[in-house]
Amino acid sequence: MIIDQTLTQPAVAYAMGRQIGGAVQRNLLRRRLRELLKTKAHKVLPGFYLIGAASGATKLSFVELGTQVDSLLERCTQKASKQAAK
Protein backbone atom coordinates (compact mmCIF):
# COMPACT_ATOMS: atom_id res chain seq x y z
CA MET A 1 0.00 0.00 0.00
CA ILE A 2 1.24 3.43 -0.96
CA ILE A 3 -1.06 6.26 0.08
CA ASP A 4 -1.28 9.00 -2.56
CA GLN A 5 -3.67 11.86 -1.82
CA THR A 6 -3.39 13.13 -5.41
CA LEU A 7 -5.42 10.15 -6.62
CA THR A 8 -9.19 10.46 -6.68
CA GLN A 9 -9.72 6.74 -6.13
CA PRO A 10 -7.60 3.74 -5.16
CA ALA A 11 -5.62 1.87 -7.80
CA VAL A 12 -5.76 -1.85 -7.04
CA ALA A 13 -3.76 -4.66 -8.64
CA TYR A 14 -4.05 -8.37 -7.89
CA ALA A 15 -1.21 -10.89 -7.70
CA MET A 16 -2.49 -14.44 -8.07
CA GLY A 17 0.08 -17.15 -8.65
CA ARG A 18 -0.55 -20.62 -10.00
CA GLN A 19 -0.55 -22.07 -6.48
CA ILE A 20 -4.05 -20.56 -6.19
CA GLY A 21 -5.31 -22.87 -8.91
CA GLY A 22 -6.08 -22.73 -12.58
CA ALA A 23 -7.04 -19.62 -14.51
CA VAL A 24 -10.73 -20.15 -13.73
CA GLN A 25 -10.11 -20.22 -9.96
CA ARG A 26 -7.76 -17.23 -10.08
CA ASN A 27 -10.19 -15.16 -12.13
CA LEU A 28 -13.10 -16.08 -9.86
CA LEU A 29 -11.12 -15.02 -6.80
CA ARG A 30 -10.11 -11.77 -8.52
CA ARG A 31 -13.77 -11.00 -9.35
CA ARG A 32 -14.87 -11.75 -5.79
CA LEU A 33 -12.15 -9.51 -4.34
CA ARG A 34 -13.02 -6.73 -6.79
CA GLU A 35 -16.68 -6.89 -5.76
CA LEU A 36 -15.81 -6.86 -2.06
CA LEU A 37 -13.60 -3.81 -2.51
CA LYS A 38 -16.40 -2.01 -4.37
CA THR A 39 -18.75 -2.55 -1.44
CA LYS A 40 -16.09 -1.35 1.01
CA ALA A 41 -14.90 1.62 -1.09
CA HIS A 42 -15.60 4.05 1.76
CA LYS A 43 -12.88 2.30 3.83
CA VAL A 44 -10.22 2.41 1.10
CA LEU A 45 -7.91 5.42 1.11
CA PRO A 46 -6.70 6.81 -2.23
CA GLY A 47 -3.43 5.16 -3.15
CA PHE A 48 -1.83 2.14 -4.78
CA TYR A 49 -2.63 -1.36 -3.51
CA LEU A 50 -1.31 -4.78 -4.46
CA ILE A 51 -3.48 -7.62 -3.18
CA GLY A 52 -2.18 -11.16 -3.14
CA ALA A 53 -3.83 -14.32 -1.92
CA ALA A 54 -2.79 -17.59 -0.36
CA SER A 55 -3.75 -20.93 -1.88
CA GLY A 56 -6.61 -21.46 0.59
CA ALA A 57 -8.40 -18.26 -0.45
CA THR A 58 -10.43 -20.05 -3.13
CA LYS A 59 -12.00 -22.26 -0.45
CA LEU A 60 -13.34 -19.32 1.60
CA SER A 61 -17.00 -18.36 1.40
CA PHE A 62 -17.86 -14.85 0.23
CA VAL A 63 -18.56 -13.82 3.85
CA GLU A 64 -15.26 -15.28 5.11
CA LEU A 65 -13.38 -13.57 2.29
CA GLY A 66 -15.14 -10.31 3.22
CA THR A 67 -13.95 -10.68 6.81
CA GLN A 68 -10.39 -11.13 5.58
CA VAL A 69 -10.68 -8.05 3.36
CA ASP A 70 -12.05 -6.03 6.31
CA SER A 71 -9.05 -7.10 8.38
CA LEU A 72 -6.67 -6.13 5.57
CA LEU A 73 -8.29 -2.71 5.17
CA GLU A 74 -8.11 -2.11 8.92
CA ARG A 75 -4.38 -2.88 8.92
CA CYS A 76 -3.88 -0.53 5.96
CA THR A 77 -5.75 2.26 7.77
CA GLN A 78 -3.66 1.76 10.91
CA LYS A 79 -0.45 1.82 8.88
CA ALA A 80 -1.52 5.01 7.08
CA SER A 81 -2.34 6.65 10.43
CA LYS A 82 1.11 5.79 11.77
CA GLN A 83 2.77 7.18 8.62
CA ALA A 84 0.75 10.41 8.87
CA ALA A 85 1.76 10.84 12.51
CA LYS A 86 5.48 10.84 11.66
N, C-alpha and C positions, 0 to 999 in steps of 0.2 A: 504494500500500500504506500502510495506517495500522494499526500494531500496537495492539491493545487487549486487554490481559490480562484484562479483565472478561468477555470472550466465552469461551464454552466450545469453540467451533469457528469456523473461518474463515467469513466471509460473502463470497461471490464473485459478482461481476456480470460480464457479458460485453458488450462493445461491438463490434458487427459492422455495419459500414456496407455500403451497396449495392455498393461497389467490390469486395467479397469475392465477390459473385455473387448469384444469386437466393435466395429464401427457403429453398429446399431445401438449397443449398450452405451458407448461413449456419447453418441449424439442424443440419446434419450436423457442421459444424466445432464448434459449441457442444456437441453431445453427445460428440464425441471428446475435447474439452478437459475436459469434466466428468468423463468416465471416467478420463482420465489423472490428474486431480487427486485422485480417489478413491483411486487406487492409490498416490499419493505423499502421502497425508494426513499421514503422520508427519513430513514435511519442511515442512509448512505451519504457520506460527505463527498463533495466534488473532489475528484482525484483519479489516480490510476490504480487499478486493482488487478492482480493476477490470482485467479482461484484455481487451485489444484484439488484433486480428490484421491483418496486412498481406494484400494481395490474393493473394499466392502461397501462403498458408497452406493453401488447399484442395488444392493439388497435392502437399503433403507426405504421405509415408507415415505410418502410425501410429507407427512407430519414430522417424522423423525428427521428428515433432511432439513425441514424448516427450522427445527430446534437447533440443529448444527449451524445453520446459516445465521440464526439469531445470535448464537454464541460467538461466531466469527465476527459479526458486525459489532458486537459489544466490545470485543478485544480491540478491534480497529479504532473504535471511538475512544477507548481508554488510552491507547497509544497516541492518538492525535492530541488528546488533552495534555498528555505528558510533554509532547513535543512543543505545544503552544506555550506551556508554562516555562520553558527554558529560555 
